[in-house]
Amino acid sequence: MIGNMISIIRKQKGITKTKLSELTGINVGHLTHIEKGERNPSHKALLSICQALDIPYEELLHTYDKNLSIEQEKYNYLNYIAYNKIPAFSNLEDFVECPAKFSKAAFAYKVPNNDMDPLIKKDDLVFVEIAGLLSNKEIGIFKVDNNFLIRKLLYRKNGLVLRAENNEVPDIDLNLVKDFYIIGKIYL
């Protein structure tokens, strides 16, 4: 997955493999193997690639050693990873103990509403793995237009849908949304 991300970002930025090789000192052949997913870059190489592409290292690091499922590839999942963005917090309340079973979590988030009630209630703490891969019907935190939402991600025939547990909250068809990013996977 990390190689696919590097390839996508490099192409979006209009940088050739030859130019990336010059900027990083990494052989073009090795970059090709990385982008094809045949090899993972060392952490030093990844840092160099991130610097050359002018993107945050930590965000891309979250994709390290992860593989996309066939469904995730079908729905162009990588297009929704916010590789050049990081969460901004307006209020940091405290540290909370992270249970060992949620060892991939990067932060805890206090749920602001009852959209996922009865599964998740307002003011519950959920644990979030940044850029965690979500399978069909798994719960994540998403940026949809200018809102941050906790929802189930549903794979549908015609595209992706976000669904709340609260039946009064309408589904969100992601084909109709302009600005959508997957922040992370939620552990309960």
C-alpha positions in Angstrom: 0.0 0.0 0.0 2.8 2.4 0.8 4.3 2.0 -2.7 0.9 2.7 -4.3 0.6 5.9 -2.1 4.1 7.0 -3.1 3.2 6.5 -6.8 -0.1 8.4 -6.6 1.5 11.3 -4.7 4.5 11.5 -7.1 2.2 11.5 -10.1 -0.2 14.1 -8.5 2.8 16.4 -8.0 4.1 15.9 -11.5 7.4 14.4 -10.4 9.0 11.6 -12.5 10.7 8.6 -11.0 14.0 10.0 -12.4 13.5 13.3 -10.6 12.5 11.6 -7.4 15.6 9.5 -7.7 17.7 12.6 -8.1 16.0 14.3 -5.1 16.4 11.3 -2.8 19.5 9.5 -4.0 17.4 6.3 -4.3 18.0 4.2 -7.5 15.2 4.4 -10.0 15.0 0.6 -10.1 14.6 0.5 -6.3 11.9 3.2 -6.5 10.1 1.1 -9.2 10.1 -1.9 -6.8 8.8 0.2 -4.0 6.0 1.7 -6.1 4.9 -1.7 -7.3 4.7 -3.0 -3.7 7.5 -5.5 -4.3 9.6 -3.9 -1.5 9.0 -1.6 1.4 11.3 1.5 1.7 13.5 1.6 4.8 12.4 4.3 7.2 15.4 6.4 6.1 14.4 6.1 2.5 10.7 6.9 3.3 11.8 10.0 5.2 13.8 11.1 2.1 10.9 10.4 -0.2 8.5 12.4 2.0 10.9 15.3 2.1 11.3 15.2 -1.7 7.5 15.0 -2.2 7.0 17.7 0.5 4.5 15.6 2.6 4.4 14.7 6.3 6.4 11.5 7.1 4.1 10.3 9.9 0.9 10.3 7.7 2.6 8.1 5.0 4.2 5.9 7.7 0.7 4.9 8.8 0.3 3.1 5.5 3.5 1.0 6.0 3.0 -2.8 5.9 -0.7 -2.5 5.1 -2.3 -4.1 2.1 -5.5 -3.2 0.3 -8.3 -5.7 -0.1 -9.8 -6.3 -3.5 -12.9 -4.2 -2.5 -10.7 -1.3 -1.3 -8.9 -1.3 -4.6 -12.2 -1.4 -6.5 -13.4 1.7 -4.7 -10.1 3.6 -5.1 -9.7 3.7 -1.3 -6.3 5.4 -1.6 -7.8 8.5 -3.0 -9.5 9.1 0.3 -6.4 8.9 2.5 -5.4 12.4 3.7 -1.6 11.8 3.1 -0.7 15.5 3.3 -3.0 16.5 6.2 -2.8 16.0 9.9 -5.5 16.3 12.6 -5.7 19.7 14.3 -7.0 19.8 17.8 -8.5 22.9 19.3 -8.6 21.4 22.8 -6.5 18.7 24.3 -8.2 17.5 27.5 -5.9 14.9 28.9 -4.1 11.7 28.4 -6.1 8.5 28.6 -4.9 5.0 29.0 -5.0 3.1 25.8 -6.1 -0.5 26.2 -3.6 -3.0 24.8 -6.2 -4.4 22.4 -6.2 -1.0 20.7 -2.4 -0.8 20.3 -2.7 0.7 16.8 -4.7 3.7 18.1 -3.0 7.1 17.8 -5.5 9.2 19.7 -8.8 9.0 21.6 -11.8 11.0 20.5 -14.7 12.1 22.6 -17.9 11.5 20.5 -19.8 14.8 20.1 -23.3 13.5 19.3 -25.7 10.5 19.3 -25.5 9.7 15.6 -24.0 6.3 16.4 -26.4 5.6 19.3 -26.9 2.9 20.7 -23.5 1.5 19.7 -21.6 4.6 20.6 -23.1 7.3 22.8 -22.4 11.0 23.1 -19.2 11.7 25.2 -18.0 8.1 24.8 -14.3 7.8 24.1 -13.3 6.0 20.9 -9.8 5.0 20.0 -8.6 6.0 16.5 -6.0 4.4 14.2 -4.9 7.1 11.7 -5.3 5.9 8.1 -6.5 2.5 9.4 -8.0 0.4 6.6 -11.7 0.0 6.9 -13.4 -3.0 5.6 -17.1 -3.1 4.7 -19.3 -2.2 7.7 -16.4 -1.0 9.9 -16.6 2.2 11.8 -14.3 5.1 11.2 -14.0 8.9 11.6 -14.3 10.9 8.4 -14.1 14.4 7.1 -17.1 15.0 4.9 -17.1 18.5 3.5 -16.5 20.6 6.6 -17.8 18.1 9.1 -16.1 15.3 11.1 -18.3 12.3 11.4 -18.2 8.9 13.0 -20.0 6.4 10.7 -20.0 2.9 9.3 -18.3 2.7 5.9 -20.5 0.6 3.5 -19.3 -0.8 0.2 -22.2 -0.6 -2.2 -22.5 -1.6 -5.9 -22.5 2.1 -7.0 -19.9 3.4 -4.5 -19.2 4.1 -0.9 -21.8 5.1 1.7 -21.5 6.4 5.3 -24.2 5.2 7.7 -25.1 6.3 11.2 -26.5 3.8 13.7 -29.3 6.3 14.6 -32.0 5.7 12.0 -33.0 9.3 12.0 -29.7 10.3 10.5 -29.6 9.9 6.7 -27.0 8.0 4.8 -24.3 9.9 3.0 -23.6 8.8 -0.6 -20.0 9.6 -1.1 -20.6 10.0 -4.9 -22.4 13.2 -4.0 -19.7 14.6 -1.7 -16.9 16.9 -2.9 -14.5 16.8 0.0 -14.1 13.4 1.7 -11.2 12.0 3.7 -10.8 8.9 5.9 -9.2 10.1 9.1 -9.0 6.7 10.7 -10.5 3.4 11.9 -12.3 3.4 15.3 -11.8 0.7 17.9 -14.5 0.1 20.4 
